Amino acid sequence: MWAYFKMEIIQFMSNKKNIAIYVILLFFSCYYALVIALAYDPIEKVDVSEIEARYLTKEEFLNNVVINDWTHPLTRFAASIYPEWNEYEKERLDAIKQDNLKNYAEATFKWYTYSDNIIFNWGGEILFYNPGYYTYGNDYARMDGHYGYLYSASRYQGYSEGKSNLSINVFEERTVLQTVQRLLHSYLPLILIVSCILFTVDVVLKDRRNPTLLQGLPLSDWQKLMVKGIVSLLGSLLAIIPLSVGLFIIGTKYGFGEFELPVPIYSAGEKIFSNIMMRDYLIQNMLLIGCWFLFFISLTLLVSVTIKNEFANLLVCCMFVIAEFMYFARGIGALRDVHWYPTSYIQTGQIISGYRNFLYGTEALTLGTALSVIGLSACVFLFLTFLISHRRKFKLF
């Protein structure tokens, strides 16, 4: 079996399609580092001039307002909420000008907490979140702003209480580890999963071109399939290498970050955030993505021994990747049991962080459920493949 494993590894690494995939991943990684990462403009960023403008505007109002029996209710409201708001704003200004980033983090945590409480609970239609949440006709801007401010408050609380080295790049989530966190929250899981599918799509059917080379091997068809699955898994994990080139480029400019940095996790039931370490967040994502690799490899093996067509492999796997778009709608989790659909867990970073629960309006999309549903599905696929491969009339090629 070891000889067959080495042969499969050599064939995998010399496959022109697989080489092309690695090259494309390398190109994407470098393009992201040199173009997209440089253009990254976070909604919640450290902008001294913006902080100062807000502070001076409120301070001017407080110094000149006159409260009497004829004062408008909105003016009274502003006069009641601005003093504490400006107190936190002043603390932020002083801390950033003194380069005391620990105090800045603590003051910013208080500012986001207070701001969200005022805007979400008392602001009505007169107070708004950062304008960045209201772009592109977002009908859920208020809820997204609420989530964003609580997320930022939790993050800055972690900075103020933790022992990590702080910097502006850390506050704006530009370091390598924070970039990986942001990518896991967006399209990196899809890139890795699609790469796994492309690596695996021909791992069985490629041998039809030279079937006589394998007929003399003292291995059962099931053993051959398992070796091919292991090789596909290893090849999919190696996709991290070309992607890491771009991350190294980002690290030389913005820093690499620390594994003790806080990552906010949303609890849908309590509607609050808590922090976990970056290390734990990355490990959980790796575990879930690895589980997805096993899911699609086992699915490809099953389709390969039943339909025996590479295009069918690609089509079936892609249907699982895009299936969530067919039923996704904000809040639908309160009406449908979407947590039983394996396809609801494609966005691994959003599952771990709880953001998918926020979008779906449910508490059920958890890491434990994801591993159970995806793992059980993969086991079913492998069991069916095992039964088919042990039929007397079955031929692998």
PEBEL-V133053 format. One record per backbone hydrogen bond with DSSP energy under -0.5 kcal/mol. CO is the residue of the C=O (numbers start at 1). NH is the residue of the N-H. E is the energy in kcal/mol with one decimal. If there is no record, write none. Layout:
co = (CO | CO)
nh = (NH | NH)
e = (E | E)
//
This chain:
co = (1 | 2 | 3 | 4 | 5 | 6 | 7 | 8 | 9 | 10 | 11 | 12 | 15 | 16 | 17 | 18 | 19 | 20 | 21 | 22 | 23 | 24 | 25 | 26 | 27 | 28 | 29 | 30 | 31 | 31 | 32 | 35 | 37 | 43 | 45 | 46 | 47 | 48 | 49 | 50 | 51 | 52 | 53 | 54 | 55 | 56 | 57 | 58 | 59 | 60 | 61 | 61 | 66 | 68 | 72 | 72 | 73 | 74 | 75 | 76 | 77 | 78 | 81 | 82 | 83 | 84 | 85 | 86 | 87 | 88 | 89 | 90 | 91 | 92 | 93 | 94 | 95 | 96 | 99 | 100 | 101 | 102 | 103 | 104 | 105 | 106 | 107 | 108 | 109 | 110 | 111 | 112 | 113 | 114 | 115 | 116 | 116 | 117 | 118 | 118 | 123 | 123 | 130 | 131 | 132 | 135 | 137 | 138 | 140 | 141 | 142 | 143 | 144 | 145 | 146 | 147 | 148 | 149 | 150 | 151 | 152 | 153 | 154 | 155 | 156 | 157 | 158 | 167 | 168 | 169 | 169 | 170 | 175 | 176 | 177 | 178 | 179 | 180 | 181 | 183 | 183 | 184 | 187 | 188 | 189 | 190 | 191 | 192 | 193 | 194 | 195 | 196 | 197 | 200 | 202 | 204 | 205 | 206 | 207 | 208 | 210 | 211 | 211 | 212 | 214 | 217 | 220 | 221 | 222 | 223 | 224 | 225 | 226 | 227 | 228 | 229 | 230 | 231 | 232 | 233 | 234 | 236 | 237 | 238 | 238 | 239 | 240 | 241 | 242 | 242 | 243 | 244 | 245 | 246 | 247 | 248 | 249 | 250 | 250 | 251 | 255 | 256 | 258 | 259 | 261 | 263 | 265 | 266 | 267 | 267 | 272 | 274 | 276 | 277 | 278 | 279 | 280 | 281 | 282 | 283 | 284 | 285 | 286 | 287 | 288 | 289 | 290 | 291 | 292 | 293 | 294 | 295 | 296 | 297 | 298 | 299 | 300 | 301 | 302 | 303 | 303 | 303 | 309 | 310 | 311 | 312 | 313 | 314 | 315 | 316 | 317 | 318 | 319 | 322 | 323 | 323 | 324 | 324 | 329 | 331 | 332 | 332 | 336 | 337 | 338 | 340 | 341 | 342 | 343 | 346 | 347 | 348 | 349 | 350 | 350 | 350 | 351 | 353 | 354 | 355 | 356 | 357 | 357 | 359 | 360 | 360 | 364 | 366 | 367 | 368 | 369 | 370 | 371 | 372 | 373 | 374 | 375 | 376 | 377 | 378 | 379 | 380 | 381 | 382 | 383 | 384 | 385 | 386 | 388 | 391)
nh = (5 | 6 | 7 | 8 | 9 | 10 | 11 | 12 | 13 | 14 | 15 | 15 | 19 | 20 | 21 | 22 | 23 | 24 | 25 | 26 | 27 | 28 | 29 | 30 | 31 | 32 | 33 | 34 | 35 | 36 | 37 | 39 | 40 | 45 | 47 | 48 | 51 | 52 | 53 | 54 | 55 | 56 | 57 | 58 | 59 | 60 | 61 | 62 | 63 | 64 | 64 | 65 | 68 | 71 | 75 | 76 | 77 | 78 | 79 | 80 | 81 | 82 | 85 | 86 | 87 | 88 | 89 | 90 | 91 | 92 | 93 | 94 | 95 | 96 | 97 | 98 | 100 | 99 | 101 | 104 | 105 | 106 | 107 | 108 | 109 | 110 | 111 | 112 | 113 | 114 | 115 | 116 | 117 | 118 | 119 | 120 | 121 | 121 | 122 | 123 | 126 | 127 | 133 | 134 | 135 | 138 | 139 | 141 | 144 | 145 | 146 | 147 | 148 | 149 | 150 | 151 | 152 | 153 | 154 | 155 | 156 | 157 | 158 | 159 | 160 | 161 | 162 | 171 | 172 | 174 | 175 | 173 | 179 | 180 | 181 | 182 | 183 | 184 | 185 | 186 | 188 | 349 | 191 | 192 | 193 | 194 | 195 | 196 | 197 | 198 | 199 | 200 | 201 | 203 | 206 | 207 | 208 | 209 | 210 | 211 | 213 | 214 | 215 | 216 | 217 | 219 | 224 | 225 | 226 | 227 | 228 | 229 | 230 | 231 | 232 | 233 | 234 | 235 | 236 | 237 | 238 | 239 | 240 | 241 | 242 | 243 | 244 | 245 | 245 | 246 | 247 | 248 | 249 | 250 | 251 | 252 | 253 | 253 | 254 | 255 | 176 | 177 | 261 | 279 | 278 | 276 | 274 | 268 | 271 | 272 | 267 | 265 | 263 | 281 | 282 | 283 | 284 | 285 | 286 | 287 | 288 | 289 | 290 | 291 | 292 | 293 | 294 | 295 | 296 | 297 | 298 | 299 | 300 | 301 | 302 | 303 | 304 | 305 | 306 | 306 | 307 | 308 | 313 | 314 | 315 | 316 | 317 | 318 | 319 | 320 | 321 | 322 | 323 | 325 | 326 | 327 | 327 | 328 | 332 | 334 | 335 | 336 | 338 | 340 | 341 | 342 | 344 | 345 | 346 | 348 | 351 | 352 | 353 | 354 | 355 | 356 | 354 | 266 | 358 | 359 | 360 | 361 | 362 | 331 | 333 | 334 | 366 | 370 | 371 | 372 | 373 | 374 | 375 | 376 | 377 | 378 | 379 | 380 | 381 | 382 | 383 | 384 | 385 | 386 | 387 | 388 | 389 | 390 | 391 | 394)
e = (-2.6 | -2.5 | -2.1 | -2.4 | -2.4 | -2.3 | -2.3 | -2.6 | -2.7 | -1.6 | -0.7 | -0.7 | -2.4 | -2.3 | -2.0 | -2.1 | -2.2 | -2.5 | -2.5 | -2.2 | -2.5 | -2.8 | -2.4 | -2.3 | -2.7 | -2.7 | -2.1 | -2.5 | -2.1 | -1.1 | -3.6 | -1.3 | -0.8 | -1.0 | -1.0 | -0.5 | -2.3 | -2.8 | -2.0 | -2.2 | -2.3 | -2.7 | -2.1 | -2.2 | -2.6 | -2.4 | -1.9 | -2.6 | -2.0 | -0.9 | -0.8 | -1.9 | -0.6 | -1.3 | -0.5 | -2.1 | -2.5 | -2.5 | -2.4 | -1.3 | -1.6 | -2.3 | -1.4 | -3.2 | -1.6 | -1.8 | -1.9 | -2.7 | -1.9 | -2.2 | -2.3 | -2.7 | -2.2 | -2.4 | -2.1 | -1.7 | -2.9 | -0.7 | -1.1 | -2.0 | -2.4 | -2.0 | -2.7 | -2.6 | -2.2 | -1.9 | -2.3 | -2.7 | -2.0 | -2.6 | -2.8 | -2.5 | -1.9 | -2.4 | -2.8 | -2.8 | -0.5 | -1.5 | -1.6 | -1.3 | -2.3 | -0.7 | -2.2 | -1.8 | -0.7 | -0.9 | -0.6 | -1.0 | -2.8 | -2.7 | -2.1 | -2.5 | -2.8 | -2.6 | -2.0 | -2.6 | -2.3 | -2.5 | -2.3 | -2.3 | -2.7 | -2.0 | -2.0 | -1.9 | -2.3 | -1.8 | -1.8 | -2.2 | -2.1 | -3.0 | -0.6 | -1.3 | -2.5 | -2.6 | -2.0 | -2.4 | -2.5 | -2.7 | -1.2 | -1.2 | -2.2 | -1.3 | -2.0 | -2.5 | -2.5 | -2.8 | -2.1 | -2.1 | -2.1 | -2.5 | -2.4 | -1.8 | -1.8 | -1.6 | -1.9 | -1.2 | -1.4 | -1.3 | -0.8 | -0.6 | -1.1 | -1.2 | -0.9 | -0.5 | -1.3 | -2.0 | -2.2 | -2.3 | -2.2 | -2.2 | -2.2 | -2.1 | -2.3 | -2.5 | -2.2 | -2.1 | -2.5 | -2.6 | -2.2 | -2.1 | -1.7 | -1.1 | -1.6 | -1.7 | -0.6 | -1.3 | -1.8 | -0.7 | -0.7 | -0.7 | -1.1 | -2.0 | -1.7 | -2.2 | -2.3 | -1.6 | -0.7 | -0.9 | -2.9 | -1.6 | -1.9 | -1.5 | -1.5 | -2.2 | -1.9 | -2.0 | -2.0 | -0.8 | -1.9 | -1.1 | -3.1 | -3.5 | -2.6 | -2.1 | -2.5 | -2.2 | -2.4 | -1.9 | -2.6 | -2.3 | -2.1 | -2.9 | -2.5 | -1.8 | -1.9 | -2.3 | -2.0 | -2.0 | -2.5 | -2.4 | -2.4 | -2.1 | -2.3 | -2.3 | -2.0 | -2.5 | -2.5 | -1.6 | -0.8 | -0.5 | -2.3 | -1.5 | -2.0 | -2.3 | -2.7 | -2.7 | -2.2 | -2.4 | -1.8 | -1.3 | -1.6 | -2.2 | -0.9 | -1.2 | -1.6 | -0.5 | -1.1 | -2.0 | -2.1 | -1.5 | -1.7 | -2.4 | -2.0 | -1.7 | -1.6 | -0.6 | -1.7 | -1.8 | -1.0 | -1.8 | -1.7 | -2.5 | -2.2 | -0.7 | -0.7 | -2.0 | -0.5 | -3.5 | -1.7 | -2.1 | -2.8 | -2.1 | -1.6 | -2.4 | -2.1 | -0.7 | -1.7 | -2.4 | -2.7 | -1.9 | -2.9 | -2.7 | -1.9 | -2.3 | -2.0 | -2.4 | -2.2 | -2.1 | -2.3 | -2.4 | -2.5 | -2.4 | -2.2 | -2.5 | -2.3 | -2.4 | -2.6 | -1.0 | -1.4 | -1.2)
//
